[in-house]
Amino acid sequence: MLEQHTLTEADRAEALSFLTAGQLSDLVLTVGFYQLVCNFLNTFEVTTEGEKAPY
């Protein structure tokens, strides 16, 4: 999902074999929000105290 920014039909079917549609929706949104936060932190070079930016 992170590399392709979507799920293939096979991946979606596999996920739905043990998750409800609502749970899969929550998972996709959670992954998306975490990716958004990471992009923001990396763009503005936000680090923890004493940590150097990785680039």
Contacts in CASP RR format, 6 or more apart in sequence:
PFRMAT RR
TARGET T0000
AUTHOR 0000-0000-0000
METHOD contacts of the structure
MODEL  1
MLEQHTLTEADRAEALSFLTAGQLSDLVLTVGFYQLVCNFLNTFEVTTEG
EKAPY
1 7 0 8 1.000
1 11 0 8 1.000
1 28 0 8 1.000
1 31 0 8 1.000
2 31 0 8 1.000
2 35 0 8 1.000
7 15 0 8 1.000
7 28 0 8 1.000
12 24 0 8 1.000
15 24 0 8 1.000
15 27 0 8 1.000
16 24 0 8 1.000
19 27 0 8 1.000
40 46 0 8 1.000
45 53 0 8 1.000
47 53 0 8 1.000
END
